[in-house]
Amino acid sequence: MDRAEYEFLVQRLGSEKDIDSLHKKAGYSKDMLYNILAKKIVRNTLKKFYPIQHKLEFYYRRWLKGESFVKIANELEFSPILFASFILIKKKGIGRKQFNEALRDTKLIRDPRVKKEIEECIKEDFVYSPWAYDIQKKNGEEGERKGAEWLDKKKIPYLTEKDNKEMNHHHKTPDFLFEHPQDINGFKANWIESKSMFGDDREVKRQFNKQLGPYLKYFGPGIVVYWYGFIDDITLGDKIKIVDESFFKN
């Protein structure tokens, strides 16, 4: 995807309704749009994290007067679940573990108002809710499954991250590590890393610092696949090839 198109999508995406609209009108993948919007929300949340905490007493008084977590969070364009956690953990003294358990099972919440509002937060928040986390985990597993299926079809042997852990590697390893360099569609690679996300500048840089750079250092050249696409002009040099799902079509 070219940069101008990506920036248009970032500006256009503001809610789940926009995902449906862009999917229907322009045929964009819902998974890709969801991922781009989720990143936008996370980054906006990080910007507002401390300013909201700084005025938390003010927002707490509004909540005590009857305004809901969702209402205040939407006004602030902030995660409903994170906002609820600020109020309940920092102002009401509920433990973080107890709060996280309540997100998974709202029957544990005794206060009827809090229970109702937390259920609203869970329904509204498609980034920080348990169901959103489950979707992200499922998508990650699906990306690894597709990578393994393609390698198996090509009869390319590999070790998975789990295999490497069992062999007591002392550092983190890629999703697919080859014993010898493999010709993967014209690129000599020692490994493939699967990312069920969209690769924009900040994401690719973050992943390079966190994983891809160390992989290059320890294992040599490799491939990172962003299953939901990436900005075309991003590069990590000639030793790490960035690809999307289309790379594995043949």
trRosetta pair geometry for C-beta under 8 A, 3 or more apart (Angstrom, degrees):
i j d omega theta_ij theta_ji phi_ij phi_ji
1 5 5.2 -119 -176 84 95 123
1 6 5.3 111 124 -59 121 95
1 229 5.3 53 -11 168 114 132
1 230 7.2 177 33 85 90 26
1 231 6.1 -59 80 -105 85 46
1 232 6.3 -161 68 -31 31 89
2 5 5.1 90 62 9 77 105
2 6 7.2 -146 98 -6 38 91
2 231 7.4 43 -170 -155 19 73
2 232 5.5 -27 -92 19 52 126
2 233 7.6 49 -140 -18 64 99
3 6 5.6 -57 -149 37 34 113
3 7 6.2 31 157 -18 69 106
3 231 5.4 51 -88 -158 71 119
3 232 7.4 -105 -35 40 71 84
3 233 6.2 -34 -40 24 114 118
4 7 5.9 -55 -146 38 30 109
4 8 6.4 36 152 -23 63 104
5 8 5.6 -52 -152 32 32 116
5 9 6.6 31 151 -18 64 103
6 9 5.8 -56 -153 35 33 110
6 10 6.5 35 151 -21 66 103
6 36 7.6 -155 -156 -127 80 135
6 200 6.6 154 176 -105 143 105
6 231 5.3 -50 -21 -94 161 99
7 10 5.5 -47 -146 33 36 115
7 11 6.5 33 155 -15 65 105
8 11 6.0 -61 -153 39 29 108
8 12 6.0 22 155 -17 67 115
9 12 5.6 -60 -138 42 30 110
9 13 5.9 24 165 -19 68 112
9 22 7.1 84 -130 -147 91 159
9 28 7.4 139 -115 -122 129 164
9 33 7.0 -126 -168 -118 121 79
9 36 5.7 1 129 138 121 163
10 13 6.4 -59 -140 35 22 104
10 36 6.3 -117 -86 171 68 113
10 40 5.9 158 -151 -86 84 127
12 18 6.1 164 142 -169 78 128
12 22 6.6 107 124 -76 133 129
13 18 4.9 165 -127 111 51 139
13 19 7.0 51 -131 -66 103 69
13 22 7.3 -45 -81 -13 88 148
13 33 6.4 178 -101 -169 132 88
13 36 6.0 128 17 106 165 105
13 37 4.3 -125 161 -87 133 97
13 40 6.3 148 93 19 113 155
14 18 5.5 108 37 -23 66 146
14 37 7.7 -112 -31 -134 5 111
15 18 5.5 114 56 1 60 97
15 19 7.8 -107 110 -4 46 87
15 37 7.8 140 -94 -159 3 141
16 19 5.3 -44 -160 24 46 118
16 20 6.9 43 149 -15 69 99
16 37 7.9 153 -81 123 46 163
16 126 6.4 93 -71 1 118 156
17 20 5.9 -54 -156 36 37 110
17 21 6.3 37 148 -20 68 109
18 21 5.4 -54 -143 38 35 115
18 22 6.1 29 161 -14 69 107
18 33 7.7 -155 114 177 83 125
18 37 7.2 148 77 -92 116 137
19 22 6.3 -61 -146 40 24 102
19 23 6.2 25 156 -20 62 113
19 30 5.9 71 169 -143 109 79
19 33 4.5 146 -131 119 83 129
19 34 5.9 43 -124 -70 144 69
19 37 6.4 -81 -67 -10 106 150
20 23 5.7 -60 -147 37 27 113
20 24 6.2 19 161 -14 65 111
20 30 7.8 21 -87 -114 48 109
21 24 6.1 -62 -147 39 25 104
21 25 5.9 3 166 -1 65 118
22 25 6.2 -61 -128 49 26 99
22 26 5.4 -31 -170 37 66 113
22 28 5.0 -14 139 36 103 128
22 33 5.7 157 79 -111 130 146
23 26 7.5 -64 -104 57 8 71
23 27 7.0 34 -168 -129 45 13
23 28 5.6 -94 -94 66 53 74
23 29 7.5 -10 -115 165 96 7
23 30 5.0 11 -94 -74 143 82
23 33 6.4 -111 -58 7 93 152
28 32 6.1 -111 171 74 95 119
28 33 5.3 96 120 -53 123 112
29 32 4.0 81 74 6 105 108
29 33 6.7 -179 90 -7 55 84
29 228 6.7 -148 90 -141 137 85
30 33 5.7 -58 -145 41 33 109
30 34 6.0 38 155 -24 67 107
31 34 5.7 -52 -145 35 28 115
31 35 6.4 29 155 -20 62 107
31 139 6.9 154 -151 -125 120 130
31 228 5.7 -133 119 -103 96 117
32 35 5.8 -59 -152 35 29 111
32 36 6.5 26 154 -17 65 106
32 198 5.8 88 -153 -73 77 118
32 228 4.1 164 -102 -171 75 103
32 229 5.7 33 -129 17 128 117
33 36 5.8 -54 -146 37 32 109
33 37 6.2 27 157 -13 66 109
34 37 6.0 -62 -148 42 27 107
34 38 6.1 30 155 -23 65 109
34 126 7.7 -91 -153 140 102 129
35 38 5.6 -51 -143 34 29 113
35 39 6.6 30 157 -18 62 103
35 196 7.9 -148 -97 142 138 66
35 197 5.2 170 -162 -145 133 60
35 198 4.7 143 110 -7 125 99
35 228 5.0 104 31 93 154 170
36 39 6.0 -55 -153 34 30 110
36 40 6.6 32 149 -20 63 106
36 198 5.3 0 -69 33 80 157
36 200 7.9 95 -122 -38 85 126
36 228 8.0 -150 -37 137 83 132
37 40 5.4 -54 -150 34 36 115
37 41 6.4 35 153 -19 68 104
38 41 5.7 -54 -149 36 32 110
38 42 6.3 33 153 -20 65 105
38 126 7.3 -100 -94 113 97 88
38 127 5.1 153 -143 -106 87 100
38 132 7.8 161 -120 -173 126 125
39 42 5.7 -53 -146 36 32 112
39 43 6.3 27 157 -16 66 108
39 197 7.7 99 -60 -168 120 113
39 198 7.1 -105 -10 58 143 105
39 200 7.1 151 131 22 162 128
39 203 6.8 -56 -127 -63 144 122
40 43 6.0 -60 -149 39 27 107
40 44 6.3 25 155 -15 64 109
41 44 5.8 -57 -146 40 30 109
41 45 6.1 35 154 -25 65 108
41 79 7.1 99 164 -73 110 89
41 127 5.1 -151 97 -45 137 155
42 45 5.6 -55 -149 34 29 116
42 46 6.6 30 153 -21 63 103
42 127 6.2 -166 -63 -171 83 143
43 46 5.8 -48 -149 31 33 112
43 47 6.8 36 151 -20 62 102
43 202 7.7 73 -94 93 134 165
44 47 5.7 -53 -154 32 36 114
44 48 6.4 13 156 -4 68 112
44 77 6.4 -62 152 133 139 108
44 78 7.8 -139 124 -98 98 54
45 48 6.1 -72 -147 47 29 98
45 49 6.3 57 151 -62 66 89
45 78 6.1 107 -117 -145 77 69
45 79 5.2 25 -114 -18 133 108
45 82 6.5 101 -161 29 125 161
45 127 7.8 -161 -25 100 148 151
46 49 5.5 -21 -147 -17 33 121
47 51 7.9 -4 140 10 63 119
48 51 5.5 -71 -154 52 55 109
48 52 5.4 51 154 -25 89 109
48 76 6.6 142 173 163 149 105
48 77 7.4 155 -35 84 163 82
48 78 5.5 -119 102 -94 143 109
49 52 6.6 -74 -162 34 17 104
49 53 6.7 9 153 -13 59 112
49 82 7.7 -70 -115 162 85 143
50 53 5.4 -54 -144 39 38 112
50 54 6.2 47 155 -29 67 102
51 54 5.5 -51 -149 28 32 117
51 55 6.9 4 160 4 64 105
52 55 6.3 -72 -151 51 32 91
52 56 6.7 68 145 -75 64 77
52 59 7.0 10 -169 -16 86 155
52 76 6.3 67 -101 -172 122 151
52 78 6.2 71 -72 -107 156 163
52 83 7.1 -85 168 -108 148 87
52 86 6.8 -94 127 -86 111 172
53 56 5.2 -9 -154 -42 39 118
53 86 6.3 -140 -97 -136 76 127
53 90 7.5 160 -139 -70 93 175
55 58 4.7 -34 174 34 89 122
55 59 6.2 87 119 -18 87 98
56 59 5.7 -60 -147 43 39 106
56 60 5.8 46 153 -28 71 106
56 86 5.7 -133 -125 163 122 120
56 87 7.5 -172 -167 -84 101 59
56 90 6.3 -22 164 101 159 141
56 91 6.8 -160 151 -54 114 115
57 60 5.5 -51 -144 33 30 117
57 61 6.6 32 155 -20 63 101
57 91 7.9 150 -101 -103 53 121
58 61 6.0 -54 -155 31 29 109
58 62 6.8 28 148 -17 62 104
59 62 5.4 -50 -152 35 39 115
59 63 6.4 41 150 -21 67 102
59 72 5.8 113 -156 -178 105 145
59 83 7.6 -102 159 -163 147 105
59 86 7.8 29 88 106 136 131
59 87 7.3 -108 116 -80 103 104
60 63 5.6 -53 -151 35 33 111
60 64 6.4 36 150 -21 66 104
60 87 5.8 156 -106 -126 81 89
60 91 4.7 173 -119 -117 138 163
61 64 5.5 -50 -146 35 34 114
61 65 6.5 32 153 -18 64 106
62 65 5.8 -59 -153 37 32 110
62 67 4.7 -23 155 38 92 134
62 72 6.1 126 105 -95 132 130
63 66 7.9 178 -178 35 30 12
63 67 5.8 -84 -95 71 41 81
63 68 7.6 55 -130 -139 80 12
63 69 7.0 34 -120 -73 120 61
63 72 6.6 -61 -72 -18 88 151
63 87 5.7 17 24 -131 173 148
67 71 5.1 -119 -175 83 89 131
67 72 5.5 94 133 -52 121 101
68 71 4.5 98 55 4 84 103
68 72 7.0 -161 87 -1 45 85
68 117 5.2 -168 -154 -122 96 111
68 120 6.6 -8 170 77 139 156
69 72 6.4 -67 -153 42 26 102
69 73 5.9 20 158 -16 66 117
69 80 5.5 94 133 -166 101 87
69 83 5.6 153 -166 100 89 108
69 84 4.3 17 -143 -79 150 93
69 87 6.9 -131 -102 22 100 143
69 117 4.8 112 11 168 109 117
69 118 7.5 51 26 -78 154 46
69 120 7.1 151 62 80 100 111
69 121 5.4 -26 103 -69 134 117
70 73 5.7 -60 -138 42 27 110
70 74 6.0 27 163 -21 66 109
70 80 4.9 3 -102 -123 65 133
70 117 6.9 -155 -9 -158 92 81
70 120 4.8 -87 -31 132 139 120
70 121 5.9 -152 -68 -80 89 64
70 124 5.4 124 -127 -3 117 162
71 74 6.1 -58 -147 35 23 108
71 75 6.6 24 154 -19 60 107
72 75 5.7 -55 -153 34 32 114
72 76 6.4 19 153 -9 66 111
72 83 6.4 -177 95 169 103 147
73 76 5.8 -65 -148 46 31 104
73 78 4.9 -110 -156 76 75 85
73 79 6.5 -67 -164 100 128 24
73 80 4.1 164 75 -94 164 59
73 82 7.9 129 -127 62 125 76
73 83 4.1 -153 -88 14 107 155
73 84 7.6 -39 -52 -32 137 76
73 121 7.5 80 15 -117 158 96
73 124 8.0 130 86 109 132 143
74 77 7.2 28 -171 -78 35 41
74 80 7.3 7 -46 -73 75 101
74 124 7.8 -83 -67 -178 107 148
76 83 7.1 137 53 -92 139 137
78 82 6.7 -103 160 73 97 112
78 83 5.4 102 110 -57 118 115
79 82 3.9 65 82 16 118 108
79 83 6.3 176 89 -13 60 83
79 125 5.7 63 -163 -132 82 121
79 127 6.3 -96 -110 68 114 116
79 128 4.9 53 -165 9 139 139
80 83 5.7 -59 -147 38 29 111
80 84 6.2 31 156 -20 66 106
80 120 7.3 -109 173 115 151 82
80 121 3.9 -163 131 -134 115 84
80 124 5.0 60 5 82 153 125
80 125 4.8 -134 48 -57 98 111
81 84 5.7 -51 -146 36 31 112
81 85 6.4 35 152 -22 63 104
81 103 7.0 51 -145 -115 123 128
81 121 4.9 130 -76 159 63 119
81 122 7.0 74 -83 -81 112 52
81 125 4.5 -99 -15 32 105 176
81 128 4.3 -153 61 102 132 117
81 129 5.9 178 -48 -76 145 63
82 85 5.5 -51 -149 33 35 114
82 86 6.7 43 150 -25 64 97
82 128 5.9 -6 -38 125 90 179
83 86 5.6 -46 -155 25 36 114
83 87 6.8 28 152 -12 65 103
83 121 7.9 -151 59 -122 92 126
84 87 5.9 -58 -153 39 34 107
84 88 5.9 15 160 -5 71 115
84 117 6.9 166 -113 129 124 106
84 118 6.2 129 -176 -103 157 74
84 121 5.1 -46 -22 -84 145 165
85 88 6.1 -63 -133 48 28 99
85 89 5.3 8 175 -2 69 121
85 96 7.6 42 -160 -123 113 78
85 99 5.7 96 -121 167 86 153
86 89 6.7 -62 -126 47 13 95
86 90 5.4 -24 -173 20 55 124
86 91 7.4 42 138 -6 64 102
87 90 7.1 -52 -103 51 9 87
87 91 5.2 -40 -160 37 50 123
87 92 6.5 39 143 -10 68 107
88 91 7.3 -20 -61 55 10 82
88 92 4.8 -38 -146 44 45 127
88 94 4.5 -22 158 33 93 131
88 99 5.8 137 103 -105 129 118
88 114 7.1 99 -99 -146 123 126
89 92 7.3 11 -25 54 12 81
89 93 7.6 42 -167 -123 32 6
89 94 5.5 -79 -90 69 51 79
89 95 7.4 28 -126 -171 88 8
89 96 5.9 37 -121 -78 136 70
89 99 5.8 -47 -66 -40 103 151
94 98 5.4 -120 178 86 91 123
94 99 5.4 107 122 -62 118 94
95 98 4.2 90 63 7 91 106
95 99 6.8 -154 94 -9 47 84
96 99 5.5 -52 -147 35 34 114
96 100 6.3 32 155 -18 67 105
97 100 5.9 -55 -148 37 30 109
97 101 6.3 31 153 -19 64 107
98 101 5.8 -55 -147 37 30 112
98 102 6.4 34 153 -22 64 106
98 108 7.9 -154 -168 138 77 132
99 102 5.7 -56 -152 34 31 113
99 103 6.8 37 150 -25 63 99
100 103 5.6 -45 -154 25 36 115
100 104 7.0 28 151 -11 63 104
101 104 5.8 -61 -157 40 36 108
101 105 6.5 -30 163 39 71 97
101 108 6.0 -23 124 59 100 171
102 105 6.8 -86 -135 70 28 60
102 106 6.2 57 178 -110 74 48
102 108 5.0 -125 -103 76 71 114
102 109 5.1 76 -149 -59 120 97
102 118 6.4 -47 140 -178 112 164
103 106 7.6 16 -129 -69 17 77
103 118 7.1 -127 -97 -180 59 116
103 122 6.5 154 -155 -90 78 113
103 129 7.2 -166 -172 -150 114 59
103 130 5.4 151 139 -37 103 111
104 130 5.4 126 -93 -93 67 157
105 108 5.1 77 101 -15 97 107
106 109 5.4 -34 -170 14 64 116
106 115 5.5 113 171 -154 103 83
106 118 5.7 172 -121 96 112 119
106 119 5.4 41 -123 -71 171 92
106 122 7.4 -110 -57 -9 127 148
109 114 5.4 -137 -178 103 127 103
109 115 4.0 166 96 -86 123 85
109 118 6.1 163 -52 28 165 146
110 115 7.6 -164 63 -48 10 118
111 114 3.9 55 85 19 116 113
111 115 6.3 175 85 -17 57 85
112 115 5.6 -57 -145 36 28 115
112 116 6.3 28 159 -19 65 107
113 116 5.9 -57 -150 36 29 110
113 117 6.2 19 157 -12 66 111
114 117 5.9 -61 -144 43 30 107
114 118 6.0 30 158 -21 67 108
115 118 6.0 -56 -144 36 25 108
115 119 6.5 26 156 -18 61 107
116 119 5.9 -59 -154 35 28 111
116 120 6.6 29 149 -19 63 105
117 120 5.4 -49 -151 33 37 115
117 121 6.5 42 149 -22 66 101
118 121 5.4 -48 -149 33 37 115
118 122 6.4 40 151 -22 66 101
119 122 5.7 -48 -147 33 33 113
119 123 6.5 34 153 -18 63 105
120 123 5.8 -57 -151 37 32 111
120 124 6.2 21 156 -13 67 114
121 124 5.9 -65 -143 42 28 105
121 125 5.6 8 169 -10 69 120
121 129 7.4 169 131 -92 73 102
122 125 6.5 -60 -126 40 20 99
122 129 4.8 114 -150 -138 60 120
122 130 6.9 -12 -141 24 111 90
122 131 7.1 92 176 5 94 107
123 129 7.8 138 -25 -109 12 159
125 128 5.1 -47 161 55 129 83
125 129 4.4 141 88 -41 94 99
125 132 6.9 -95 124 -10 74 140
126 129 6.5 -31 -98 23 27 117
126 131 7.9 -52 -125 89 64 98
126 132 4.9 143 -174 -91 45 124
127 132 5.5 -136 -106 154 5 161
128 132 6.6 29 27 61 15 138
128 133 7.8 21 -162 -49 28 98
129 132 4.6 96 56 4 81 103
129 133 7.1 -142 96 -5 44 85
130 133 5.6 -55 -150 35 35 113
130 134 6.4 37 152 -22 67 104
131 134 5.5 -49 -149 33 36 115
131 135 6.6 39 151 -21 64 101
132 135 5.6 -50 -152 33 35 112
132 136 6.5 37 150 -19 65 104
133 136 5.7 -54 -150 36 33 113
133 137 6.3 33 152 -19 66 106
134 137 5.7 -54 -148 37 31 112
134 138 6.2 33 153 -20 65 107
135 138 5.6 -55 -146 38 31 113
135 139 6.3 33 154 -20 65 106
136 139 5.8 -53 -147 35 29 112
136 140 6.5 32 152 -21 62 105
136 196 7.6 156 -163 94 59 120
137 140 5.7 -54 -152 33 31 114
137 141 6.5 29 152 -16 65 106
138 141 5.8 -56 -150 38 32 110
138 142 6.2 34 151 -22 66 107
139 142 5.5 -53 -146 35 32 114
139 143 6.5 37 154 -22 64 101
139 196 4.1 164 138 153 95 147
139 227 8.0 -169 173 71 97 143
140 143 5.8 -51 -152 31 31 112
140 144 6.7 26 153 -12 63 105
140 194 7.6 123 -163 115 65 107
140 196 4.8 -138 -87 22 47 130
141 144 5.8 -57 -152 39 34 110
141 145 6.3 39 149 -24 66 106
142 145 5.4 -50 -147 33 33 116
142 146 6.5 34 155 -19 65 102
142 196 6.7 86 64 -103 89 142
143 146 5.9 -54 -150 34 31 109
143 147 6.5 30 152 -17 63 106
143 194 4.4 157 135 167 108 119
143 195 7.0 -102 163 78 162 13
143 196 3.9 -146 -30 -66 137 97
143 225 7.5 178 -174 99 110 110
143 227 4.8 -124 -114 -35 111 147
144 147 5.6 -53 -148 37 34 113
144 148 6.2 33 155 -18 67 106
144 160 7.9 69 -174 -140 121 113
144 175 5.5 -136 -117 -163 100 133
144 194 5.0 172 -81 64 62 158
145 148 5.9 -57 -148 38 29 109
145 149 6.2 32 154 -23 65 108
146 149 5.6 -52 -145 35 30 115
146 150 6.5 31 156 -19 63 105
146 194 7.9 143 62 -135 90 135
146 227 7.3 101 59 -115 146 129
146 245 7.6 -25 143 -129 152 99
146 248 7.2 117 150 100 102 156
147 150 6.0 -57 -151 34 29 109
147 151 6.4 23 155 -13 65 109
147 175 6.5 58 87 118 158 133
147 176 6.1 -141 145 -28 125 137
147 192 6.0 -176 -162 118 130 134
147 194 4.8 -114 -27 -77 148 129
147 225 6.8 170 -91 43 115 147
147 248 7.5 -116 -108 -97 56 161
148 151 5.8 -58 -146 41 31 109
148 152 6.1 33 156 -21 67 108
148 158 7.8 -135 -120 65 72 133
148 160 7.5 -2 -94 -88 120 114
148 176 7.2 -179 -84 -85 67 121
149 152 5.8 -55 -146 37 27 111
149 153 6.3 31 154 -22 62 107
150 153 5.7 -54 -150 33 30 113
150 154 6.5 17 155 -7 64 109
150 248 4.7 -49 -118 -166 160 123
151 154 5.9 -63 -147 46 31 103
151 156 4.6 -89 -161 66 82 104
151 158 5.6 -14 164 -3 154 134
151 176 6.3 -177 -52 -148 161 151
151 192 7.7 -159 -67 29 128 146
152 155 7.3 29 -178 -79 35 37
152 156 7.9 -90 -62 45 20 68
156 178 7.2 -48 168 -106 103 117
156 182 5.4 67 -150 -149 123 152
156 184 7.6 43 -115 -90 167 90
157 178 7.2 109 89 -135 68 76
157 179 6.8 -10 102 11 114 110
158 176 4.4 -13 -179 -165 148 92
158 177 6.3 131 -166 60 84 37
158 178 5.6 -52 -107 -83 78 64
158 192 7.9 -39 -129 29 149 104
159 163 4.1 -130 -166 91 86 136
159 164 5.5 102 137 -55 122 85
159 167 7.6 -23 -165 -2 145 141
159 173 7.7 -32 107 147 110 147
159 176 7.5 138 68 -157 43 45
159 177 4.7 -30 63 65 96 95
159 178 7.8 179 17 -81 79 19
159 179 7.3 92 -17 -55 108 80
160 163 4.7 107 50 1 70 100
160 164 7.2 -135 97 -2 42 86
160 175 6.7 -26 -149 178 71 55
160 176 6.6 -25 -103 -95 54 57
160 177 7.9 172 -89 19 6 83
161 164 5.7 -57 -152 37 33 111
161 165 6.5 37 150 -23 66 103
161 172 7.9 -8 -143 -170 111 72
161 173 5.4 170 -123 81 68 92
161 174 6.9 -126 -76 109 91 27
161 175 5.5 -42 -31 -115 108 41
161 177 8.0 109 -77 -13 50 106
162 165 5.7 -51 -150 31 33 113
162 166 6.5 31 153 -17 64 105
163 166 5.8 -61 -155 37 31 110
163 167 6.5 23 149 -14 65 109
164 167 5.5 -59 -149 40 35 109
164 169 4.6 -10 168 -2 96 136
164 173 4.0 -34 109 40 167 160
164 177 6.1 65 -64 21 131 143
165 168 7.6 42 174 -72 36 27
165 169 6.7 -70 -88 35 33 94
165 173 7.6 -144 -48 28 66 117
169 172 8.0 123 112 -99 120 6
169 173 5.4 50 88 -42 164 123
171 214 6.6 -140 168 167 131 129
171 218 6.2 -163 81 -81 145 162
172 211 6.5 -83 110 -123 135 88
172 214 6.9 69 61 101 99 142
173 177 5.5 -46 176 -44 116 140
173 191 7.8 -141 180 -129 78 141
173 215 7.7 99 -151 -110 41 93
173 219 7.8 95 -140 -52 80 140
174 177 5.3 135 56 -67 97 83
174 191 3.9 114 35 176 158 129
174 192 6.4 141 155 70 133 31
174 193 4.7 -102 -143 -75 100 82
174 211 7.8 114 -95 169 69 113
174 215 5.4 68 -58 -127 104 134
174 219 7.0 -93 -6 42 117 165
174 222 6.4 -154 -77 -162 160 157
175 191 8.0 125 48 178 58 95
175 192 6.4 -57 68 100 97 74
175 193 5.5 121 9 -131 98 44
175 194 4.6 -28 28 13 169 96
176 191 6.2 154 90 -160 62 63
176 192 4.3 3 59 53 116 94
176 193 7.8 -151 31 -68 75 32
176 194 7.6 72 -6 -26 101 101
177 190 7.1 0 -155 148 68 77
177 191 4.9 -15 -108 -107 60 101
177 219 6.5 -104 -137 -133 105 150
178 181 6.7 105 99 -108 134 18
178 182 4.9 -138 -125 -15 165 112
178 189 7.0 104 12 109 137 75
178 190 5.5 -138 54 -161 99 44
178 191 6.4 -149 10 -74 81 47
181 188 4.8 18 171 -178 125 97
181 189 6.7 147 -154 69 76 23
181 190 5.4 -50 -97 -76 70 74
181 220 7.3 -66 -85 105 105 143
181 221 7.6 42 -125 60 114 103
182 188 7.3 157 75 -149 30 53
182 189 5.8 -33 63 65 81 78
182 190 7.7 137 15 -97 77 27
183 186 6.8 23 -176 -83 93 15
183 187 7.3 138 -156 63 52 31
183 188 6.0 -28 -94 -90 60 64
184 187 5.3 -36 69 66 83 86
184 188 7.8 139 19 -107 77 14
184 189 4.8 -18 14 21 126 125
184 192 7.2 140 -108 -70 168 117
184 223 6.0 -87 87 -24 151 149
185 247 6.3 -163 43 -177 165 85
185 250 7.2 113 -105 64 112 109
187 221 7.7 -135 167 147 94 127
187 223 6.5 107 101 -74 139 113
187 241 5.0 -28 -155 -22 163 159
188 221 6.2 67 98 80 80 138
189 192 6.5 55 145 -62 145 77
189 221 5.8 -108 -116 117 51 89
189 222 5.0 81 -159 -130 96 43
189 223 4.8 -29 -117 -17 152 98
189 241 7.2 -86 -82 27 117 117
190 219 4.7 -173 115 154 132 95
190 220 4.4 87 -4 71 148 103
190 221 6.0 116 5 67 95 58
190 222 5.5 -70 58 -76 73 88
191 215 5.9 -116 74 -176 151 122
191 219 5.2 42 -20 125 130 148
191 220 8.0 137 3 68 97 71
191 222 3.9 -23 64 -119 83 132
191 223 7.3 -162 98 33 52 65
192 222 6.4 -166 -75 -175 32 98
192 223 4.7 -14 -112 69 78 100
192 224 7.6 156 -162 -91 56 29
192 225 6.5 15 -174 -9 104 108
193 207 7.9 158 126 173 145 124
193 211 6.6 135 -137 130 155 130
193 212 6.5 -122 26 -91 159 85
193 215 6.7 -118 -49 -51 129 171
193 222 6.7 69 -10 138 93 131
193 223 7.3 -171 26 96 67 52
193 224 4.6 -17 65 -111 104 78
193 225 7.2 -179 85 22 53 68
194 225 5.6 -15 -116 61 57 104
194 227 7.1 29 -168 -41 85 110
195 199 6.9 82 95 -68 142 101
195 207 6.7 -26 -93 -115 147 157
195 224 6.2 24 -4 178 119 97
195 225 6.6 178 31 86 76 52
195 226 5.1 -26 80 -102 113 61
195 227 6.8 -164 88 0 54 82
196 227 5.1 -13 -116 35 56 131
196 228 7.0 68 -177 -19 50 103
197 203 6.4 -146 127 -168 130 148
197 226 6.2 -64 80 -147 63 91
197 227 7.5 79 21 42 31 83
197 228 6.0 -75 160 32 16 120
198 203 7.1 117 95 35 60 164
198 226 6.2 74 -143 170 25 123
198 228 4.5 -71 -68 99 74 111
198 229 5.4 -4 -128 70 88 80
198 230 6.6 164 -174 -86 61 49
199 203 5.4 -141 -137 91 48 119
199 204 4.9 63 -171 -65 101 100
199 207 7.9 -64 -123 21 99 142
199 224 7.8 113 -92 121 147 117
199 226 3.7 -109 -22 -74 111 162
199 229 7.2 -139 30 115 80 44
199 230 3.3 -10 63 -111 111 105
199 231 6.8 -122 104 14 77 70
199 234 6.5 -142 134 71 108 155
199 242 6.4 -153 116 -164 166 126
200 203 5.1 85 49 15 68 106
200 204 6.9 -144 89 -6 27 93
200 230 7.4 -166 -63 -148 34 65
200 231 5.6 65 -124 -18 57 119
200 234 7.7 170 -166 -55 27 148
201 204 6.2 -64 -146 39 23 105
201 205 6.2 19 160 -15 63 112
201 231 6.8 -23 -45 39 72 146
201 234 6.2 -163 -92 -100 62 120
202 205 5.8 -57 -146 39 28 110
202 206 6.1 31 155 -22 64 108
203 206 5.7 -54 -146 35 29 112
203 207 6.3 23 157 -14 65 108
204 207 5.9 -57 -145 41 30 107
204 208 6.3 35 153 -25 64 105
204 230 7.0 75 -66 -148 124 123
204 234 5.3 128 19 173 168 144
204 236 7.0 -139 172 -61 116 109
204 242 7.0 -12 -126 -107 130 143
205 208 5.6 -52 -147 32 31 113
205 209 6.5 25 157 -14 65 105
206 209 6.1 -59 -151 38 29 106
206 210 6.0 15 157 -10 65 118
207 210 5.7 -62 -136 47 31 106
207 211 5.7 -38 -174 42 70 103
207 212 5.5 57 132 -12 85 113
207 224 7.0 123 130 -154 139 155
208 211 7.6 -83 -119 60 11 60
208 212 4.5 -54 -114 61 51 116
208 213 5.0 72 168 -39 71 95
208 236 6.1 -176 -99 -123 127 124
208 240 7.8 157 -113 75 99 168
209 213 6.1 17 -107 6 25 134
211 214 6.3 -77 -159 44 29 103
211 215 6.1 27 156 -22 71 110
212 215 5.4 -52 -146 34 34 115
212 216 6.4 37 155 -22 65 102
212 222 7.6 -149 -147 73 82 118
212 224 5.8 -37 -102 -58 127 139
212 236 6.7 -53 139 -156 143 160
212 240 5.8 66 178 -137 120 156
213 216 5.8 -54 -152 32 31 112
213 217 6.5 30 151 -19 64 106
214 217 5.4 -54 -146 36 37 115
214 218 6.1 16 163 -5 71 111
215 218 6.3 -67 -141 47 26 96
215 219 5.4 -35 -177 36 67 116
215 222 5.7 -52 137 25 124 151
216 219 7.2 -68 -104 58 12 73
216 220 6.9 -8 -156 -178 49 10
216 221 7.0 28 -129 -93 83 33
216 222 6.8 -130 -83 19 67 101
216 239 5.7 82 -141 125 120 127
216 240 6.0 -71 -79 -57 121 112
219 222 6.5 39 99 -49 116 126
220 239 7.5 -121 176 -166 56 110
221 239 4.4 -125 -102 -164 87 71
221 240 6.7 -158 -150 -70 65 46
221 241 7.8 47 178 -11 102 89
222 239 7.8 26 21 151 56 74
222 240 5.9 -1 65 -118 70 77
222 241 7.7 -134 115 29 35 77
223 240 7.3 155 -99 -164 24 60
223 241 4.8 -25 -111 67 78 98
223 242 7.9 161 -160 -87 64 19
223 243 6.0 -7 -170 12 110 118
223 247 7.9 -175 -172 142 135 156
224 236 7.7 55 22 14 126 152
224 240 6.3 20 -3 177 104 107
224 241 7.5 177 28 84 63 49
224 242 5.7 -19 69 -110 95 65
224 243 7.4 160 83 29 46 70
225 243 5.1 -32 -107 78 75 91
225 244 6.7 117 -163 -125 76 20
225 245 7.3 91 -179 -75 114 45
225 247 6.6 -135 -115 52 106 133
225 248 7.3 15 -125 -27 148 121
226 229 6.1 -48 114 82 109 16
226 230 4.4 102 54 -53 147 105
226 242 6.8 9 0 -171 108 94
226 243 7.5 172 27 86 69 39
226 244 5.6 -41 76 -100 77 75
227 244 6.7 108 -139 -161 17 70
227 245 5.3 57 -151 -62 64 99
228 244 7.4 -92 77 -144 16 109
228 245 8.0 45 -66 -23 24 112
229 244 4.9 15 -102 -116 44 146
229 245 8.0 -47 -60 8 61 91
230 234 6.0 -95 159 48 112 129
230 242 5.6 -87 84 159 167 123
230 244 6.0 -162 8 -64 88 103
231 234 4.9 87 77 -18 92 109
234 242 6.3 -24 99 57 99 169
235 242 7.1 -144 -118 14 41 122
236 239 7.4 -85 119 66 91 73
236 240 4.0 -35 99 74 128 117
236 242 6.2 115 6 -39 106 107
237 240 6.4 64 61 30 84 83
243 246 7.7 -131 179 64 92 71
243 247 3.6 12 178 -38 134 157
243 248 7.8 112 133 -29 133 81
244 247 6.3 137 61 -8 41 98
245 248 6.3 -69 -169 40 49 101
245 249 7.4 73 139 -55 71 89
246 249 5.4 -22 -160 -20 50 122
